[in-house]
Amino acid sequence: MQRIFLSPPHMSGKEQEYIAEVFKSNYIAPLGAFVNQFEASIKAHTGASHALALSSGTAGLHLALRVLGIGKGDLVLASTFTFIGSVNAILYQGAEPVFIDSDESWNLSPTLLKQAIHALPQKPKALILTHLYGQVAKLDEIVAICKEEGIYLIEDAAESLGATYGDQQSGTFGDMGVYSFNGNKILTTSGGGVLVSENEAWIEKAKFLSTQAKEPFLHYEHKEYGYNYRMSNVLAAIGVAQMEVLAERIKRKREIFDFYRTQLSGVNGVSFMPEIKGSRGNRWLTTLTFEHQDPRKIIEALESVNVESRPLWKPMHLQPLFKGAEAFVDGYSEELYARGICLPSPTASSNEELLRVVEVINDQCS
């Protein structure tokens, strides 16, 4: 029985053609026409003025913190209900994370955000805001709070490329935004990320740091340390081909969500991740909670028929790595983690194939 994966890569058909062009040019290093073209495609789609193609989304978050001057002893607010890649960069800079719980949107709570800012002994320097599972947070409230309090806003839009709030793309509301092109994202370059901002100087500084902080001399001159964080021309060629089908992928992801919601409508106590008013998510993964069933048993039942699924993110304030970290929580994300799962959402699969998932869940819940 063929395995159904959670969110496998889905190639457009143009990737190998563009990679062949890269090999023909022999520009396979972190320079070349496709890097420029990929950055241009991100700017065209998102409306961001400046974009920088990188080796990963985590690299983008790290550079954002470094460029904004976040360092040892600084406090950085962050969503607790997220993947650890969202917050590792805080540790890279020697800063201290402060975790904020979710609200009914499943994303960061503006109410708890404001409470944290006023309760902390020192003013936080920045907020890393995750747009979870492709659904945007309450951006109007969160942006207003950050501006009022003088706190940098970094959007972790790793999972939400193509999602919108109003008529604006996720990742473009804050001071800086980051997208991921990891293997399981809605689009992939196998591994990669993009940093965007309206501030050209910040992106230029990030570009300098991402290429080993080499000064503009014939020889290699270094006044500060940098990183090897740029995306290669080969991976950028894949990215160009992937960006050409972003609208199709979002359409299919949303169809998959609607399919699951319809097929599981008869299951008592099932709740799907909401889409807040005025927003349109990319529905990267279909996620839901069960009121009466043990989600771990459902995950085991799906695995028995070769279907991949997984629990919702374990909140960062529960992770051993962050034991003792400051956290402003009310139990919402802990309940989501205890009751929820991610269903396979492969855009290349048909609804007929996904019926295998539905049948297992209906059987477990009957």
C-alpha positions as a printed NumPy array, in Angstrom:
array([[  0.   ,   0.   ,   0.   ],
       [  1.535,   3.299,  -1.108],
       [  2.382,   5.652,   1.76 ],
       [  0.502,   8.93 ,   2.095],
       [  2.923,  11.537,   3.399],
       [  2.056,  14.596,   5.44 ],
       [  3.235,  17.249,   2.977],
       [  5.644,  15.86 ,   0.373],
       [  7.307,  17.929,  -2.363],
       [  5.225,  18.499,  -5.479],
       [  7.304,  19.495,  -8.477],
       [  5.89 ,  21.638, -11.273],
       [  7.759,  19.937, -14.113],
       [  9.956,  22.933, -14.899],
       [ 12.549,  22.352, -12.163],
       [ 14.865,  20.078, -14.145],
       [ 14.708,  22.386, -17.157],
       [ 15.863,  25.327, -15.046],
       [ 18.51 ,  23.245, -13.256],
       [ 19.879,  22.263, -16.682],
       [ 20.281,  25.973, -17.436],
       [ 22.216,  26.387, -14.197],
       [ 24.585,  23.548, -15.098],
       [ 25.024,  24.93 , -18.596],
       [ 26.056,  28.296, -17.151],
       [ 28.247,  26.571, -14.506],
       [ 27.   ,  29.032, -11.869],
       [ 26.097,  26.459,  -9.237],
       [ 27.431,  28.425,  -6.26 ],
       [ 25.497,  31.016,  -4.173],
       [ 25.492,  33.441,  -7.098],
       [ 23.793,  33.443, -10.46 ],
       [ 20.821,  34.537, -12.476],
       [ 18.322,  32.222, -10.798],
       [ 19.069,  33.6  ,  -7.316],
       [ 18.195,  37.053,  -8.616],
       [ 15.132,  35.697, -10.447],
       [ 13.921,  33.824,  -7.371],
       [ 14.225,  36.934,  -5.188],
       [ 12.373,  38.915,  -7.86 ],
       [  9.54 ,  36.362,  -7.897],
       [  9.178,  36.629,  -4.106],
       [  9.022,  40.421,  -4.311],
       [  6.494,  40.297,  -7.143],
       [  4.193,  37.916,  -5.288],
       [  4.416,  39.354,  -1.778],
       [  4.801,  43.039,  -2.6  ],
       [  7.935,  43.219,  -0.436],
       [ 10.444,  45.796,  -1.646],
       [ 13.542,  43.766,  -0.809],
       [ 14.223,  40.027,  -0.593],
       [ 17.243,  37.866,   0.201],
       [ 17.421,  34.151,  -0.706],
       [ 19.03 ,  32.075,   2.043],
       [ 19.897,  28.522,   3.034],
       [ 16.925,  28.204,   5.422],
       [ 14.134,  30.075,   7.151],
       [ 16.041,  29.709,  10.425],
       [ 18.977,  31.543,   8.824],
       [ 16.565,  34.334,   7.949],
       [ 15.357,  34.65 ,  11.54 ],
       [ 18.921,  34.631,  12.81 ],
       [ 19.966,  37.378,  10.405],
       [ 16.883,  39.427,  11.265],
       [ 17.779,  39.397,  14.962],
       [ 21.433,  40.18 ,  14.262],
       [ 20.608,  43.055,  11.9  ],
       [ 18.155,  44.527,  14.411],
       [ 20.829,  44.537,  17.094],
       [ 19.362,  41.833,  19.331],
       [ 22.069,  40.417,  21.575],
       [ 23.046,  38.922,  24.888],
       [ 20.55 ,  39.519,  27.674],
       [ 17.883,  41.043,  25.449],
       [ 14.331,  39.743,  25.741],
       [ 12.619,  38.453,  22.609],
       [  8.911,  37.625,  22.687],
       [  7.82 ,  34.584,  20.689],
       [  4.843,  32.374,  19.954],
       [  4.978,  29.309,  22.196],
       [  2.801,  27.205,  19.892],
       [  5.306,  26.723,  17.076],
       [  8.206,  24.702,  15.671],
       [ 11.531,  25.161,  17.433],
       [ 13.089,  26.684,  14.308],
       [ 11.065,  29.8  ,  15.102],
       [ 12.949,  30.417,  18.345],
       [ 16.39 ,  28.789,  18.059],
       [ 17.779,  31.985,  16.564],
       [ 17.026,  33.779,  19.848],
       [ 19.501,  31.459,  21.547],
       [ 22.052,  31.928,  18.759],
       [ 22.159,  35.612,  19.663],
       [ 22.433,  34.988,  23.409],
       [ 19.029,  36.595,  23.948],
       [ 16.274,  35.253,  26.214],
       [ 12.948,  33.997,  24.831],
       [  9.657,  34.962,  26.459],
       [  6.813,  32.739,  25.294],
       [  3.265,  33.918,  24.595],
       [  0.292,  31.554,  24.437],
       [ -2.36 ,  31.221,  21.757],
       [ -5.981,  32.326,  21.688],
       [ -8.978,  30.965,  19.788],
       [ -7.196,  31.691,  16.496],
       [ -4.546,  29.107,  17.552],
       [ -2.002,  31.864,  16.887],
       [ -0.419,  34.278,  19.362],
       [ -2.81 ,  36.059,  21.724],
       [ -2.665,  39.885,  21.522],
       [ -4.117,  40.062,  25.034],
       [ -1.333,  37.952,  26.541],
       [  1.22 ,  39.808,  24.41 ],
       [  0.273,  43.114,  25.971],
       [  0.18 ,  41.559,  29.425],
       [  3.702,  40.199,  28.97 ],
       [  5.161,  43.485,  27.775],
       [  3.868,  45.331,  30.838],
       [  4.762,  42.591,  33.335],
       [  8.367,  41.963,  32.327],
       [ 11.178,  43.604,  34.312],
       [ 12.77 ,  44.989,  31.136],
       [ 11.375,  46.012,  27.774],
       [ 11.513,  43.306,  25.081],
       [ 13.415,  44.25 ,  21.945],
       [ 11.478,  42.172,  19.411],
       [  8.616,  39.765,  18.779],
       [  8.921,  36.703,  16.534],
       [  5.344,  36.028,  15.456],
       [  4.545,  32.639,  13.911],
       [  1.706,  32.281,  11.411],
       [  0.787,  28.726,  12.315],
       [ -0.001,  26.023,   9.753],
       [ -0.456,  28.655,   7.048],
       [ -3.04 ,  30.729,   8.93 ],
       [ -2.231,  34.342,   9.812],
       [ -2.381,  35.758,  13.332],
       [ -4.416,  38.828,  14.39 ],
       [ -2.079,  41.178,  12.588],
       [ -3.986,  44.43 ,  13.051],
       [ -3.884,  44.118,  16.847],
       [ -0.348,  42.721,  17.056],
       [  1.163,  45.289,  14.684],
       [ -0.52 ,  48.081,  16.643],
       [  0.865,  46.774,  19.955],
       [  4.404,  46.487,  18.593],
       [  4.306,  50.01 ,  17.16 ],
       [  2.85 ,  51.451,  20.356],
       [  5.476,  49.735,  22.518],
       [  8.42 ,  50.323,  20.174],
       [  9.127,  46.602,  19.651],
       [ 10.488,  45.16 ,  16.413],
       [  8.12 ,  42.704,  14.715],
       [  9.651,  39.754,  12.869],
       [  7.1  ,  37.584,  11.083],
       [  7.838,  33.879,  10.951],
       [  5.844,  33.235,   7.784],
       [  7.676,  29.955,   7.15 ],
       [  4.376,  28.074,   6.868],
       [  2.224,  30.866,   5.428],
       [  3.648,  31.858,   2.038],
       [  0.709,  33.125,  -0.004],
       [ -1.603,  33.656,   2.972],
       [ -3.185,  37.102,   3.253],
       [ -4.671,  39.429,   5.833],
       [ -6.884,  41.944,   4.099],
       [ -5.198,  42.432,   0.752],
       [ -1.648,  42.138,   2.128],
       [  0.61 ,  39.1  ,   2.12 ],
       [  1.787,  37.486,   5.345],
       [  5.414,  38.26 ,   6.081],
       [  5.117,  41.887,   4.948],
       [  3.45 ,  43.469,   8.001],
       [  6.457,  43.505,  10.312],
       [  9.894,  45.059,  10.191],
       [ 11.197,  41.85 ,   8.644],
       [  9.574,  38.617,   7.456],
       [ 10.833,  35.11 ,   6.767],
       [  9.578,  32.361,   4.443],
       [ 10.719,  28.734,   4.39 ],
       [ 11.24 ,  26.442,   1.397],
       [ 12.027,  23.33 ,   3.41 ],
       [ 11.055,  19.964,   1.909],
       [  7.637,  19.829,   3.574],
       [  6.453,  23.378,   2.905],
       [  3.807,  24.404,   0.386],
       [  6.674,  25.104,  -2.041],
       [ 10.163,  23.694,  -1.678],
       [ 13.71 ,  24.207,  -2.898],
       [ 14.656,  21.096,  -0.834],
       [ 16.017,  23.47 ,   1.785],
       [ 15.978,  27.242,   1.756],
       [ 14.413,  30.451,   2.959],
       [ 13.855,  34.088,   2.072],
       [ 14.159,  37.205,   4.239],
       [ 12.07 ,  40.242,   3.237],
       [ 11.805,  43.835,   4.425],
       [ 10.895,  47.323,   3.308],
       [ 14.204,  48.514,   4.755],
       [ 16.875,  48.211,   2.073],
       [ 19.745,  48.852,   4.481],
       [ 18.69 ,  45.926,   6.681],
       [ 18.542,  43.532,   3.729],
       [ 21.918,  44.74 ,   2.471],
       [ 23.398,  44.192,   5.93 ],
       [ 21.852,  40.716,   6.054],
       [ 23.317,  39.947,   2.613],
       [ 26.754,  41.055,   3.815],
       [ 26.533,  38.869,   6.926],
       [ 25.17 ,  35.898,   4.959],
       [ 28.278,  35.825,   2.736],
       [ 30.893,  35.616,   5.514],
       [ 30.942,  39.39 ,   6.112],
       [ 33.607,  39.905,   3.467],
       [ 34.667,  43.526,   3.104],
       [ 34.818,  45.009,  -0.434],
       [ 38.509,  44.36 ,  -1.098],
       [ 40.332,  42.215,  -3.661],
       [ 41.679,  40.084,  -0.818],
       [ 39.563,  38.582,   1.974],
       [ 39.166,  41.232,   4.657],
       [ 36.903,  40.781,   7.7  ],
       [ 35.995,  43.302,  10.391],
       [ 33.17 ,  41.232,  11.866],
       [ 32.021,  37.63 ,  11.708],
       [ 29.414,  36.4  ,   9.259],
       [ 27.815,  33.176,   8.067],
       [ 27.553,  30.911,   5.044],
       [ 23.813,  31.454,   4.668],
       [ 23.182,  32.198,   0.992],
       [ 21.039,  30.006,  -1.273],
       [ 22.768,  28.297,  -4.191],
       [ 21.85 ,  29.035,  -7.798],
       [ 20.793,  25.385,  -8.204],
       [ 18.211,  25.569,  -5.417],
       [ 17.068,  28.996,  -6.577],
       [ 16.278,  27.476,  -9.99 ],
       [ 13.972,  24.995,  -8.245],
       [ 12.427,  27.932,  -6.376],
       [ 11.69 ,  29.837,  -9.57 ],
       [  9.804,  26.854, -10.97 ],
       [  7.936,  26.355,  -7.697],
       [  6.848,  29.987,  -7.455],
       [  5.195,  29.634, -10.866],
       [  2.643,  27.215,  -9.348],
       [  2.06 ,  28.823,  -5.931],
       [ -1.542,  29.799,  -6.737],
       [ -2.313,  26.221,  -7.861],
       [ -0.79 ,  24.759,  -4.692],
       [ -2.777,  27.071,  -2.415],
       [ -5.975,  26.238,  -4.299],
       [ -5.364,  22.511,  -3.843],
       [ -4.404,  22.852,  -0.152],
       [ -7.665,  24.679,   0.502],
       [ -9.606,  22.038,  -1.433],
       [ -8.023,  19.333,   0.744],
       [ -9.07 ,  21.222,   3.88 ],
       [-12.646,  21.541,   2.597],
       [-12.678,  17.844,   1.664],
       [-11.66 ,  16.761,   5.16 ],
       [-14.069,  19.162,   6.827],
       [-16.972,  17.835,   4.746],
       [-16.046,  14.178,   5.102],
       [-15.588,  14.426,   8.884],
       [-18.62 ,  16.618,   9.547],
       [-20.43 ,  13.713,  11.169],
       [-17.748,  13.152,  13.824],
       [-18.881,  14.574,  17.137],
       [-16.452,  16.952,  18.816],
       [-14.144,  17.618,  15.849],
       [-12.904,  21.216,  15.454],
       [-10.715,  22.464,  12.616],
       [ -8.212,  25.31 ,  12.872],
       [-10.173,  28.515,  12.24 ],
       [ -9.506,  31.178,   9.654],
       [ -9.806,  34.584,  11.309],
       [-12.041,  37.251,   9.812],
       [-10.44 ,  39.176,   6.963],
       [ -7.786,  36.545,   6.324],
       [ -7.194,  33.817,   3.761],
       [ -4.739,  31.102,   4.748],
       [ -2.831,  28.761,   2.486],
       [ -4.013,  25.744,   4.576],
       [ -0.502,  24.259,   4.403],
       [ -1.642,  21.447,   6.688],
       [ -5.181,  20.528,   7.641],
       [ -5.212,  20.522,  11.445],
       [ -7.992,  19.605,  13.843],
       [ -8.758,  18.662,  17.437],
       [-10.843,  15.844,  18.895],
       [-12.964,  16.37 ,  21.968],
       [-13.822,  12.727,  22.654],
       [-11.038,  10.666,  21.024],
       [ -7.354,  10.194,  21.87 ],
       [ -5.473,  11.712,  18.914],
       [ -2.431,   9.479,  19.563],
       [ -4.576,   6.408,  18.931],
       [ -5.819,   7.933,  15.686],
       [ -2.213,   8.627,  14.646],
       [ -1.349,   4.975,  15.397],
       [ -4.354,   3.753,  13.401],
       [ -3.364,   5.9  ,  10.424],
       [  0.217,   4.641,  10.593],
       [ -1.087,   1.049,  10.507],
       [ -2.407,   1.737,   6.995],
       [  0.769,   3.566,   5.942],
       [ -0.556,   7.098,   6.425],
       [  1.667,   9.759,   7.981],
       [  0.141,  12.164,  10.521],
       [  1.483,  13.846,  13.645],
       [  0.469,  15.709,  16.793],
       [  0.162,  19.472,  16.787],
       [  3.285,  21.341,  17.91 ],
       [  4.373,  20.775,  21.477],
       [  4.508,  24.303,  22.963],
       [  7.973,  25.738,  23.458],
       [  7.371,  26.508,  27.142],
       [  6.963,  22.73 ,  27.707],
       [ 10.23 ,  21.842,  25.975],
       [ 13.112,  20.76 ,  28.267],
       [ 15.427,  23.15 ,  26.419],
       [ 13.398,  26.115,  27.684],
       [ 12.82 ,  24.953,  31.23 ],
       [ 12.676,  28.05 ,  33.404],
       [ 12.045,  30.458,  30.517],
       [  9.52 ,  33.223,  31.102],
       [  6.119,  32.344,  29.661],
       [  2.699,  33.992,  29.653],
       [  0.296,  31.123,  29.136],
       [ -3.285,  30.216,  29.949],
       [ -3.325,  26.589,  28.85 ],
       [ -4.715,  27.113,  25.342],
       [ -1.722,  25.746,  23.423],
       [ -1.319,  22.864,  25.875],
       [ -4.897,  21.804,  25.194],
       [ -4.351,  22.045,  21.441],
       [ -1.233,  19.897,  21.728],
       [ -3.092,  17.302,  23.817],
       [ -6.147,  17.108,  21.541],
       [ -4.952,  17.866,  18.016],
       [ -3.354,  16.267,  14.964],
       [ -2.103,  17.255,  11.522],
       [ -3.626,  15.328,   8.638],
       [ -1.739,  14.514,   5.436],
       [ -2.243,  17.306,   2.93 ],
       [ -0.286,  16.32 ,  -0.208],
       [ -1.245,  18.486,  -3.165],
       [ -0.43 ,  15.754,  -5.688],
       [ -2.936,  13.326,  -4.115],
       [ -6.554,  12.963,  -5.209],
       [ -9.562,  13.038,  -2.912],
       [-10.04 ,   9.338,  -3.658],
       [ -6.591,   8.619,  -2.191],
       [ -7.335,  10.755,   0.879],
       [-10.485,   8.718,   1.548],
       [ -8.141,   6.218,   3.215],
       [ -7.467,   8.865,   5.873],
       [-11.157,   9.653,   6.299],
       [-12.155,   5.996,   6.631],
       [ -9.649,   5.391,   9.437],
       [-10.794,   8.449,  11.388],
       [-14.479,   7.656,  10.964],
       [-13.815,   4.07 ,  12.087],
       [-11.877,   5.237,  15.157],
       [-14.597,   7.729,  16.082],
       [-17.633,   5.5  ,  15.537]])
